Amino acid sequence: MPKLASKKRNNASQSNPYGYTAPKTKGSNAIFKMNTDIGQHVLINPGVAQAIVDKADLKQSDTVLEVGPGSGNLTVRILEKAKRVVAVELDPRMAAEVTKRVQGKPEQKRLEVMLGDVIKTELPYFDVCISNTPYQISSPLTFKLLNLPHPPRVCILTFQREFASRLFAIPGSPLYSRLSVNVQMWAHVTHIMKVGKNNFRPPPAVESSVVRLVPKNPRPDISFEEWDGMLRVCFIRKNKTLRAGWLGVRSVMEMVEENWRAWCALNDIPVDEGPVISTKNEEMVTEEIMMDAEQEEEWGGIMDVDEDELPDFFKEERDRQRPQNGKYRKKKGKVTELVREKVRKVLEDDTKLADKRARNCDEGDFLKLLWAFNQEGIHFN
């Protein structure tokens, strides 16, 4: 007589009494807990890792800088194609893990692990940079690479998708910003591929993208500090006209006047500090420009989306020049009027960009603007 089928206890496997496995908890496969505060999200998809290395077009003679090697999933693939890898890692635990991956193998002699913050570390010479970049250092790392005395031939960098999209944004697009103009001035930027957050452990809160940066050779023959200083002003009100952004913000005009005075002092040019007597019509026109621009936007949140806060100078001037009882009491001098006329001339007469918005200006427009300001003795460094 056949036996009745009995119900298995504890949901055990019918073929193996030890087949039951406890549900995996978060981080159960991890060797140690990842520190997401410093951007530790390890790339675990071997297909994506191989595609990133392939896109670098490595040569057998290349020295590769890898920022944030993690557990070495990218490192071992880079070592298959490159002569040498210099890996910069902030976490000593991760540095030990990537070292173990090649311990006792021929690749061990071709891997150098540097422990420290890549932004503060003096980097050796390298030909290519490949990085699964910690999102917190995306902007500092990008400009450090582009500002090296001998920039790399190519950089293959994984960024937060929104940040990556700003790098290759074109004029007129919503994400076009000061970051876009600065990076595209010094490098050719292309988007390689999107990477979903489930390709990382632990998964980050946002999606990622991989971009290729090829530094321009030769470099543009301009001062980065002066170029960036001018762009800061242009993108304070990127959705407003350049006339409103320059002539309509008192703090901007204060900064321009201060810089012009410094330029005059360096070049032994006398400055007439006398007061100016304006007609009633001139005063009304000036006040209308200032009031219109101030009513368009408040100071809070007017900076371009790639900025966390306003430049310190503008914040200090905003507070210092805040009106008393709704009126500004500072008297105009000849220098103030002279500088104002110089800015007006640059925007309206020399470049014809007064009615254009920063979000629609391309690299050529900004170069034209910087050259015209310099011709008038106005500098930004």
PyMOL commands that set and color helices and strands:
alter all, ss='L'
color gray80, all
select helices_A, chain A and resi 9-11+36-38+46-55+75-79+92-101+106-110+135-146+161-167+178-186+197-199+224-237+242-247+250-266+280-296+312-320+334-350+358-360+363-375
alter helices_A, ss='H'
color red, helices_A
select strands_A, chain A and resi 42-43+63-67+84-89+111-115+128-132+154-160+187-195+200-201+208-215
alter strands_A, ss='S'
color yellow, strands_A
deselect
rebuild
show_as cartoon
